[in-house]
Amino acid sequence: MNINLPDKRYYRIGEVAKAFNVNASLIRFWDKEFDVIKPKKNNKGNRMFTTEDIKNLQMIYHLVKEKGFTLDGARKKLKSNPEKIEGNYAIISRLEKIKGELIKIKNQL
């Protein structure tokens, strides 16, 4: 999953939901279900996500939506070996970017 977010310190929940192409309610639900997501809250109580939260959301999205894990299974997987999951996700992301570039080159030929 390749998300396009501008480079800034905090992201609003609407921006995050749009980047992941999901409802904001799903992001709020994952926030409650997974301890690795710790968004800051402003005076109004709105969630403000950091880049670390976005990275964790990407791993959760990958496990739940792309790999088909249950929430409990994804939670256990994240707790058991987060470094391995993060490394695997980084490799998959790079490969998806390369694939996209190759497809663009193919279409130009």
N, C-alpha and C positions, 0 to 999 in steps of 0.2 A: 504494500500500500504506500503510495507516494502522496504525501500531503504537501500542500503549498500554503505556508504561513509566512507572513513578513517577519523579518528579524527584529524582535523586540523582547522586552523583559517579561511582560505579562500578557496573557491572552484571555479574552472574555469567553464565556461558555458558548456563545453563539458562533464566534469565530472557529472555535475548536470543533463544534458539531458540524459546521459547514465544511470544514477541511476534511473530516472523516466521513462526510455524507451520511450522517445519522441524526436522530433527534437529540435535542439538548437533554431531554429526560433520560436518555440512555447514558449520556455522560454523567449526569447527576447520580444515576443508579450505580454505575461503575465506581464513582467516587465513594459511595457508601459501602460498596461490597469489597473493594480492594484497598488494603492499607498502604500500598506503595504510592497511591495518588493522594497528595496533600496540598490542594490548592489553598492559596491565601484567600481571605474574605475581606472585602472592604466594609466601610461603615454601614452600607445598606444590606450587607450579607451576600453580595454577589461574589461568585467564585472567580478568582483570577489565577489562571494556570501558568506555571513556569515552563521553561523548555524541558526540564527534568520530568515534569508531569506529562508533557506531550510525548516524550520518549516512552514513558511507562504506559501511556494510553495506546501507543502504537503496538507495543508488545502484547497488551491485553487484546486489542483488536485482532492482531495476527492469530493469537491462540484461540480466541472465541469465534470470530467470524470466518477466518480463513482455514484454520486447522480443525474447527468443529469441537473444541473442548467445551465441557460444561464449565459453569462459573467455579464450581468447587475444584474441578480438575485444573483449571487455569490458575486458581489461587495456590494450589499445592505445587504446581510446576514452577510458579514464580518464586515460591519460598524455598524450594529444594535446590535450584541451581540457576539463579538469575543471570549470572555472568555468561553461562552457556547460551541461554535463550537470547540475551542481548547480542552476543557474537553472531549467532545464527541469523538473527533478524537483520543485522548490519550486512551480512553477506547477501542475504536474499534481496535487500533493498538495492545494493549495488548491482546485482545481476538484473533486477528489473529495470534499472536505469540504462544499463548497457543494452538490454533487449529493446527498449524504447528507441535508443539511438540507432540501433541496427535496422529497426523497422522504418525509421525516417530515411535512412540511407537507401534502403531497398525501394521505398516509394519514389525517391528522387531519380532512380535509375530508369 
